[in-house]
Amino acid sequence: MNHQRVLKYLALGAVALIPTLVIAQQQANPPGPGVFQAGQLLNAGDVEQMRLALVDAIARLNRLESAGTAIRKAEIRQVPGVGPAPINGIALATADCAATELMLECSCRGISSIDADPFAGVNNTSLNLRRVQLQDPTTTPSCVCQALNSGSNADAALVAIATCLPI
């Protein structure tokens, strides 16, 4: 028997079964009091919720099978965006993933020089982070960072780093 085929069918079975088990576990152990009590029968809404989760899992399985591609860690990339941070001023930095990519993470940091490597160097702690925002997650994901430079380093900069994965 072909071991790859067996592993493929086991993985496909797990993808379909796990969401159903999660829904069933939530029904047996509800997140809050009064949602679903022990000893009660499942009502039509509970059964419908499990059916919809199963339909969704099967649709995701079909999309994965039709794509015929695997996600590889080597395809993950980090995109920096650097913005100047004037003394006692507000810095703004944006890093964008492509429209065909999924943003896995959005992070921000301060660096001591605008000419420094955004992935290396000493973290500038005089930048007080005010906002990290993910914009347009379904179209072109953008990682937006905003900070206040409360230090005395006129050459400081704010770095936004988007971790992107092609899909």
C-alpha positions, -999 to +999 in steps of 0.1 A: +000+000+000+013+035-008+022+052+025+018+087+010-017+079+000-025+066+035-010+097+051-030+119+027-063+103+036-054+104+073-047+142+070-079+148+050-099+129+076-084+150+104-092+182+086-128+172+083-131+157+118-113+183+139-138+212+134-167+189+141-150+177+173-143+212+184-180+222+180-190+190+198-166+198+227-180+233+229-215+218+231-205+194+259-184+220+278-199+254+270-178+285+274-202+302+298-229+292+322-264+287+308-253+281+273-257+244+273-262+223+304-251+187+310-278+162+304-297+183+279-305+171+244-290+189+214-315+212+199-319+219+162-297+249+163-268+229+178-271+202+152-273+229+125-242+245+138-223+212+137-236+205+102-224+240+089-190+234+105-188+201+087-199+216+054-173+244+058-145+218+066-154+198+035-153+230+013-119+239+027-107+203+020-120+206-016-102+240-020-069+225-007-072+195-030-080+216-060-051+240-054-026+211-055+001+232-038+016+230-003+026+259+019+063+259+025+081+277+054+107+289+029+081+311+012+075+331+044+091+366+041+093+397+062+087+431+046+100+462+065+086+497+063+107+525+079+095+560+088+114+589+104+108+597+140+114+634+147+122+645+182+090+649+203+071+640+171+049+612+158+065+585+137+044+565+112+056+534+094+038+510+071+047+476+057+026+459+030+021+424+019+011+417-017-026+412-026-018+375-032-002+371+003-015+364+037-002+385+066+009+362+095+022+389+118+025+427+122+052+440+145+068+474+153+101+485+168+122+516+170+158+519+157+184+545+165+191+556+129+169+558+099+198+544+078+202+514+100+192+479+089+155+475+100+161+439+110+193+445+130+207+472+153+198+483+188+161+488+197+153+524+204+133+524+236+126+562+234+098+555+209+066+551+228+044+528+207+009+542+203-007+519+176-003+487+157-030+482+132-037+457+105-055+474+076-074+458+047-068+421+057-089+407+029-074+428+000-038+441+004-028+436+041-009+465+056+009+467+089+007+502+103+027+514+133+026+547+151+049+560+179+059+591+197+096+599+198+101+611+234+139+607+232+166+631+220+179+611+190+170+631+160+180+603+136+156+577+152+132+558+130+101+535+135+100+502+117+069+482+108+075+446+099+049+425+081+054+387+079+039+376+046+030+342+031+021+337-006-013+319-009 
